[in-house]
Amino acid sequence: MLKEFKKFISKGNVIDMAVGLILATYFGAIVKSLVNDIIMPPIGKALGGVDFSELKYVIQEARMEGESEIAEVAITYGNFVNTIITFLIVAFCIFMVVKAYNNMKERMAKKEEAVPAAPPAPSKEEVLLTEIRDLLKK
């Protein structure tokens, strides 16, 4: 079992997958920043100065009971809107990358098809028959 695990972990696909996961994590952070810091402020300004990250429906206001404070209970739908927009941007970017990859793969497959395959080498019988024919001609 340990040998199988070593074989699995040493394959290039696992390393590629790990690198892809790390890059995807940071790509997600970049897109989240893009949505929260670049895209949403102008949209909020256009809608009358709304900050989407602060949009919420308060179910229960924060209050003090004795010396302890009871936190506000609210549905923060503004964050949900930001998350949906982030998802749509990430999904579109992934779509574009996969589409470009598939186009490149198709072009490479067409190039391989365009190159004619070398004729197969003659079999032993054909070589022998050719030699016999040549000897009979002499």
ABEGO torsion letter per residue (X at the ends): XAAAAAAAAABAAAAAAAAAAAAAAAAAAAAAAAAAAAAAAAAAAAAGGBBAAABBBBABBBBBBEABBBBBBBBBAAAAAAAAAAAAAAAAAAAAAAAAAAAAAAAAAAAAAABBBBBBBBBAAAAAAAAAAAAAAX
